[in-house]
Amino acid sequence: MSARSFRRQRVRESRRRERRRQLRARKAVAAGALIGTTVLFGPAAADAATFTVDNTNDTTTAGACDPGIAGDCSLRQAVDDANNNTGPTSFRSRASPGT
């Protein structure tokens, strides 16, 4: 091969490496944007509906778990209300044990 052929080959390889480097950089930016968007607009755990169990009766009344009314939410009622809720839920217990 001539000196000119070697130069052309080096130039082609250099351009190929540069294109690969640019492609990797674009992929990294796209992946970062995707992760950032997911974190920014993804569902938050703080948005979960919380049902506080505050009595030990085994009763169920439609929509009885009202956080403003004390002693109106049994475990059965909390589970029923959670099943009717479309989003994430969490439970807390304020009922005294053994009563």
C-alpha positions in Angstrom: 0.0 0.0 0.0 1.1 3.5 -0.7 1.5 6.3 1.8 -1.6 7.9 0.4 -3.6 4.8 1.1 -2.4 4.7 4.7 -3.4 8.3 5.2 -6.8 7.7 3.7 -7.3 4.6 6.0 -6.3 6.6 9.1 -8.7 9.4 8.1 -11.6 6.9 7.6 -10.8 5.2 10.9 -10.6 8.6 12.7 -14.0 9.7 11.2 -15.5 6.3 12.2 -14.3 6.7 15.8 -15.7 10.2 15.9 -19.1 9.1 14.6 -19.2 6.3 17.2 -18.2 8.8 20.0 -21.0 11.2 18.9 -23.5 8.3 18.8 -22.6 7.2 22.3 -23.0 10.8 23.5 -26.4 11.1 21.9 -27.5 7.8 23.5 -26.3 9.0 26.9 -28.2 12.3 26.6 -31.4 10.4 25.5 -31.1 7.9 28.4 -30.6 10.8 30.9 -33.6 12.6 29.5 -35.7 9.5 29.8 -34.7 8.8 33.4 -35.2 12.5 34.3 -38.7 12.5 32.8 -39.6 9.3 34.6 -38.4 10.6 37.9 -40.1 14.0 37.4 -43.4 12.8 36.2 -43.6 9.3 37.7 -46.0 8.4 40.5 -45.0 9.5 43.9 -45.4 7.4 47.0 -46.7 10.4 48.9 -49.8 10.3 46.8 -51.0 7.1 48.3 -54.4 7.1 50.0 -54.0 6.4 53.7 -56.7 4.5 55.6 -56.4 4.8 59.4 -58.0 1.9 61.3 -59.3 3.4 64.5 -61.9 0.9 65.9 -62.0 -2.8 66.4 -65.6 -3.4 65.4 -66.1 -5.7 62.4 -68.4 -3.4 60.5 -68.6 -2.1 57.0 -70.4 1.0 55.8 -70.1 2.6 52.4 -67.4 5.3 52.6 -67.1 5.1 56.4 -63.3 5.8 56.6 -63.4 9.5 56.9 -60.3 11.0 58.4 -62.2 13.8 60.1 -64.4 11.4 62.1 -62.8 9.5 65.0 -63.7 5.8 65.5 -65.4 5.2 62.2 -62.9 3.0 60.3 -62.7 -0.7 61.1 -60.1 -2.9 59.4 -62.8 -4.5 57.2 -64.0 -1.0 56.1 -60.5 0.2 55.4 -59.8 -2.9 53.2 -63.2 -2.4 51.4 -62.4 1.3 50.8 -58.9 0.5 49.6 -60.3 -2.0 47.1 -62.6 0.7 45.7 -59.6 3.1 45.4 -57.9 3.1 42.0 -54.5 4.4 43.2 -51.9 3.2 45.7 -53.0 2.8 49.3 -51.5 2.5 52.8 -52.9 1.5 56.1 -52.3 2.8 59.6 -53.7 1.4 62.9 -54.8 3.6 65.8 -57.0 1.0 67.4 -55.8 -0.2 70.7 -54.7 -3.9 70.7 -56.7 -6.5 72.5 -60.0 -4.6 72.8 
